[in-house]
Amino acid sequence: MSPTRPAIGFDIGGTNLRAAVVDGSGRVLARARRATPGTEAALEDAIVDVVGELDAAAAVGGVGLAVAGFLDAGCRTVRFAPHLPWRDAAVADRLEARLGRPVTLEHDANSAAWGEYRFGAARGAGTWALFALGTGIGGALMHEGRLFRGAFGTAPEFGHLTVVDGGRRCPCGKRGCLERYCSGTALATTAAELAAAGGWAGPLAEEAAGGGLTGTAVMAAAAAGDPLGRAAVADFAGWLGRGLALVADVLDPELIVIGGGVAADHAMFLDRAREVYAREITGAGHRPLARVAPAVLDGDAGMIGVADLAAARVAA
């Protein structure tokens, strides 16, 4: 089978599943979207339905699924996905039986990293890491063209490094995780806490009084010059810089790519994060620093990456 035959890549989130037909150069040829069903059977039915729809648009080979959750070391079983119904589910085997073609599973951050490595900001990089900033923090690490998953398939969990002892409660069960201070969710939490302390004027402070802030609203307010929004984004940038320094201390990468939905607004925070990173890293001023760059594939990175992995498996 030709290695250039298109493949389908899915990005399966808790609210929506998105899919795309991707060719051998990383171009998206067709797209589909569904609401994410709440049961295993309905979710797998939806995936099969979307494959049928996209297969009619462009004859494809393999299918890849980017999943926000823990996979087994062989990337065949979804052990746990907090926002999806799969629990110790043999997803790849079940879908292969129904679709009659190879199905590749990969963690969503690894999928995005592979997309950026093949077609985006990390082309040619040797040792590098991805920070995917969204609702939480997704992380990925690559060395010499290979994804690093750890002994049991769960590495690296950058977002769950403890940065504040006894700090904000995290859905993972711990307190003080980095993603509680540096994510879209964290932006809203920080703005609400600052607003509750008082002393702020402006539209965002008024909105905070009514509750229901979102990270998107905070970032938009900051871009418009709102003082509370700008303070929350500055706090976010500081935590990102500290997180980058922690990762660089352990891994010493040449490049760190900032991806995920929040990265679309990187002009608002990335320079500040770089400054904090350069100051906080061990041996500051006496060692090379990793280049810190925004992702270029945006929200398509996971679909493109996992489709490319699926195409490579078919071609092997």
VMD Tcl script that draws the C-alpha trace (Angstrom):
set ca {
  {0.00 0.00 0.00}
  {1.29 3.46 -0.87}
  {2.70 5.37 2.09}
  {1.02 8.49 0.67}
  {-2.50 7.07 0.96}
  {-4.54 9.39 3.20}
  {-5.54 8.35 6.71}
  {-8.22 9.53 9.11}
  {-7.22 11.18 12.36}
  {-9.65 11.69 15.25}
  {-9.30 14.14 18.12}
  {-11.69 12.77 20.72}
  {-12.59 15.23 23.44}
  {-15.15 15.15 26.20}
  {-17.53 17.50 24.35}
  {-16.82 16.88 20.67}
  {-15.04 14.38 18.48}
  {-13.41 15.87 15.42}
  {-11.96 13.95 12.52}
  {-10.05 14.76 9.35}
  {-8.72 13.01 6.28}
  {-5.00 13.87 6.13}
  {-2.64 13.24 3.23}
  {1.04 12.34 3.34}
  {2.14 15.98 3.48}
  {-0.05 16.80 6.47}
  {-2.79 18.56 4.50}
  {-6.39 18.23 5.70}
  {-8.58 17.06 2.81}
  {-11.96 16.68 4.53}
  {-13.43 17.13 8.02}
  {-16.25 15.85 10.20}
  {-17.50 16.63 13.70}
  {-19.92 15.05 16.17}
  {-20.95 15.59 19.77}
  {-19.14 13.03 21.93}
  {-21.61 10.36 23.11}
  {-21.65 9.36 26.76}
  {-21.44 5.55 26.48}
  {-18.78 3.24 25.07}
  {-21.12 1.69 22.50}
  {-22.48 5.02 21.26}
  {-18.99 6.53 21.07}
  {-17.67 3.65 18.98}
  {-20.80 3.79 16.78}
  {-20.10 7.49 16.17}
  {-16.48 6.77 15.21}
  {-17.58 4.09 12.75}
  {-20.19 6.47 11.30}
  {-17.63 9.25 10.81}
  {-15.15 6.87 9.15}
  {-17.88 5.90 6.69}
  {-18.63 9.54 5.95}
  {-15.00 10.49 5.41}
  {-14.15 7.33 3.49}
  {-16.76 8.37 0.96}
  {-15.05 11.76 0.60}
  {-11.55 10.31 0.03}
  {-10.46 6.66 0.01}
  {-8.37 6.18 3.13}
  {-6.20 3.51 4.70}
  {-5.65 3.57 8.46}
  {-7.54 5.30 11.23}
  {-5.91 7.03 14.19}
  {-7.49 8.14 17.47}
  {-5.95 10.87 19.64}
  {-7.34 10.30 23.15}
  {-7.05 12.46 26.27}
  {-6.39 9.67 28.74}
  {-4.10 6.89 29.88}
  {-3.29 4.16 27.36}
  {-1.53 0.85 27.88}
  {2.13 0.63 26.90}
  {1.22 -0.93 23.54}
  {-1.31 1.81 22.73}
  {-4.16 -0.64 22.20}
  {-6.29 -0.14 25.31}
  {-7.71 3.00 26.90}
  {-7.11 2.47 30.60}
  {-8.79 5.64 31.80}
  {-10.01 8.85 30.19}
  {-11.59 11.26 32.67}
  {-13.96 12.88 30.17}
  {-14.74 9.77 28.08}
  {-16.68 6.56 28.89}
  {-13.86 4.10 28.14}
  {-12.46 2.18 31.15}
  {-9.88 -0.56 30.49}
  {-11.40 -0.78 27.02}
  {-9.76 -2.67 24.13}
  {-10.68 0.17 21.77}
  {-8.21 -0.54 18.96}
  {-9.14 -4.22 18.69}
  {-12.88 -3.54 18.77}
  {-12.74 -0.82 16.14}
  {-10.43 -2.82 13.89}
  {-12.96 -5.65 13.93}
  {-15.73 -3.26 12.90}
  {-13.80 -1.16 10.38}
  {-11.71 -3.88 8.76}
  {-8.59 -1.71 8.78}
  {-5.74 -0.87 11.18}
  {-6.62 1.45 14.06}
  {-3.89 3.37 15.90}
  {-4.38 4.81 19.39}
  {-2.23 7.58 20.79}
  {-2.38 10.06 23.66}
  {-3.67 13.42 22.44}
  {-0.57 15.37 23.47}
  {1.71 12.78 21.83}
  {-0.41 13.02 18.69}
  {-0.07 16.80 18.65}
  {3.67 16.52 19.25}
  {4.04 14.11 16.35}
  {2.10 16.50 14.10}
  {4.36 19.40 15.06}
  {7.46 17.23 14.60}
  {6.46 16.06 11.13}
  {4.83 19.18 9.76}
  {5.07 22.07 12.22}
  {7.21 23.93 14.73}
  {9.43 20.99 15.75}
  {10.64 19.79 12.35}
  {14.26 18.71 12.64}
  {14.36 18.92 16.47}
  {16.32 16.24 18.34}
  {15.29 16.46 21.99}
  {12.22 18.59 22.57}
  {9.03 18.88 24.62}
  {5.46 20.01 24.04}
  {3.35 21.97 26.50}
  {-0.29 21.78 25.34}
  {-2.16 24.49 27.24}
  {-5.91 24.02 27.29}
  {-8.37 23.07 30.02}
  {-5.30 21.53 31.68}
  {-1.75 20.87 30.49}
  {-0.90 18.09 28.10}
  {2.73 17.13 27.77}
  {4.87 15.21 25.32}
  {8.56 14.47 24.96}
  {10.46 13.37 21.86}
  {14.08 12.30 21.45}
  {15.70 11.60 18.08}
  {12.38 11.13 16.32}
  {10.76 8.88 18.92}
  {7.98 9.63 21.39}
  {8.89 8.91 25.00}
  {6.03 7.29 26.93}
  {7.81 5.93 30.02}
  {7.73 2.36 31.30}
  {3.92 2.20 31.60}
  {2.82 4.54 28.83}
  {1.84 7.60 30.88}
  {4.83 9.97 30.63}
  {5.20 12.93 30.76}
  {2.63 14.57 33.06}
  {4.04 18.10 33.15}
  {0.71 19.49 34.29}
  {0.74 17.47 37.49}
  {4.09 18.60 38.83}
  {3.36 20.00 42.29}
  {4.31 23.67 42.38}
  {2.33 24.90 45.43}
  {2.33 22.74 48.54}
  {-1.29 22.38 49.66}
  {-2.43 24.60 46.79}
  {-5.49 24.51 44.57}
  {-7.24 21.16 44.38}
  {-6.71 19.31 41.09}
  {-9.12 16.77 39.53}
  {-6.21 14.30 39.52}
  {-6.59 14.08 43.32}
  {-3.54 16.15 44.25}
  {-3.19 19.77 45.30}
  {-1.03 22.49 43.83}
  {-0.49 20.99 40.36}
  {1.04 23.26 37.74}
  {-2.07 23.09 35.55}
  {-4.15 24.60 38.38}
  {-2.10 27.78 37.90}
  {-1.20 27.60 34.21}
  {-4.11 26.60 31.94}
  {-7.31 28.02 30.52}
  {-9.13 26.88 33.65}
  {-6.44 28.41 35.85}
  {-6.82 31.80 34.14}
  {-10.46 31.93 35.19}
  {-9.66 30.77 38.74}
  {-6.91 33.36 39.16}
  {-9.10 36.19 37.87}
  {-11.93 35.17 40.19}
  {-9.58 35.03 43.19}
  {-8.07 38.42 42.38}
  {-11.54 39.92 41.90}
  {-12.72 38.51 45.23}
  {-9.80 40.22 46.96}
  {-11.19 43.56 45.76}
  {-9.65 46.73 44.40}
  {-10.35 46.10 40.72}
  {-12.39 48.18 38.28}
  {-13.43 47.33 34.75}
  {-15.71 44.99 32.81}
  {-13.98 41.76 33.88}
  {-14.30 42.62 37.59}
  {-18.02 43.22 37.03}
  {-18.33 39.91 35.18}
  {-16.43 38.09 37.92}
  {-18.95 39.34 40.48}
  {-21.61 37.34 38.66}
  {-19.50 34.16 38.55}
  {-18.96 31.89 35.57}
  {-15.70 33.36 34.26}
  {-13.90 31.46 31.52}
  {-10.28 31.50 30.48}
  {-11.34 32.72 27.04}
  {-13.13 35.70 28.58}
  {-10.13 36.54 30.76}
  {-7.73 36.42 27.81}
  {-10.05 38.58 25.69}
  {-10.37 41.11 28.49}
  {-6.58 41.24 28.88}
  {-6.18 41.82 25.16}
  {-8.62 44.74 25.47}
  {-6.52 46.24 28.26}
  {-8.69 45.27 31.23}
  {-6.48 45.53 34.36}
  {-7.85 42.43 36.08}
  {-7.43 40.41 32.89}
  {-3.88 41.61 32.43}
  {-3.01 40.74 36.03}
  {-4.41 37.22 35.63}
  {-2.50 36.67 32.38}
  {0.72 37.95 33.97}
  {0.28 35.45 36.80}
  {-0.35 32.69 34.23}
  {2.80 33.67 32.33}
  {4.87 33.53 35.48}
  {3.71 30.01 36.25}
  {4.36 28.93 32.67}
  {7.91 30.25 32.94}
  {8.46 28.31 36.16}
  {7.06 25.18 34.54}
  {9.38 25.57 31.58}
  {12.33 25.91 33.95}
  {11.35 22.72 35.82}
  {11.11 20.75 32.59}
  {14.38 22.18 31.28}
  {16.14 21.33 34.54}
  {15.12 17.68 34.21}
  {15.23 17.14 30.44}
  {17.53 19.85 29.00}
  {15.64 20.05 25.67}
  {16.71 22.16 22.73}
  {13.12 23.27 22.04}
  {9.85 23.60 23.96}
  {6.75 24.08 21.81}
  {3.71 25.78 23.34}
  {0.52 24.34 21.88}
  {-3.13 23.85 22.83}
  {-6.06 26.23 22.63}
  {-4.54 28.87 24.91}
  {-1.46 29.09 22.67}
  {-3.50 30.97 20.08}
  {-3.00 34.00 22.32}
  {0.73 33.42 22.85}
  {1.55 37.05 22.05}
  {-0.13 37.93 25.36}
  {2.10 35.84 27.59}
  {5.01 34.07 25.90}
  {7.63 36.83 26.18}
  {6.95 37.12 29.92}
  {7.12 33.32 30.31}
  {10.48 33.25 28.52}
  {11.84 35.90 30.90}
  {10.76 33.93 33.98}
  {12.09 30.70 32.49}
  {15.50 32.27 31.84}
  {15.64 33.56 35.42}
  {14.34 30.43 37.19}
  {16.35 27.71 35.41}
  {19.20 26.14 37.37}
  {22.47 27.81 36.37}
  {20.67 30.85 34.98}
  {23.01 32.93 32.87}
  {25.59 30.18 32.54}
  {23.95 27.61 30.25}
  {22.15 27.48 26.91}
  {18.38 27.92 27.00}
  {15.85 25.92 25.03}
  {14.14 27.83 22.28}
  {10.49 28.36 23.28}
  {8.18 28.63 20.28}
  {4.43 28.53 19.61}
  {2.92 25.60 17.76}
  {1.93 26.20 14.14}
  {-0.72 23.52 13.51}
  {-3.12 24.97 16.09}
  {-6.15 22.79 16.86}
  {-5.44 20.40 14.01}
  {-2.14 19.11 15.42}
  {-3.61 16.07 17.16}
  {-5.66 14.94 14.16}
  {-2.78 15.48 11.74}
  {-0.27 13.73 13.99}
  {-2.33 10.63 14.73}
  {-3.38 10.35 11.08}
  {0.29 10.36 10.10}
  {1.05 7.66 12.68}
  {-1.85 5.60 11.31}
  {-0.66 6.03 7.73}
  {2.86 4.92 8.70}
  {1.49 1.79 10.34}
  {-0.46 0.86 7.20}
  {2.60 1.49 5.01}
  {4.97 -0.54 7.20}
}
mol new
graphics top color blue
foreach p $ca { graphics top sphere $p radius 0.5 }
foreach p [lrange $ca 0 end-1] q [lrange $ca 1 end] { graphics top cylinder $p $q radius 0.2 }
display resetview
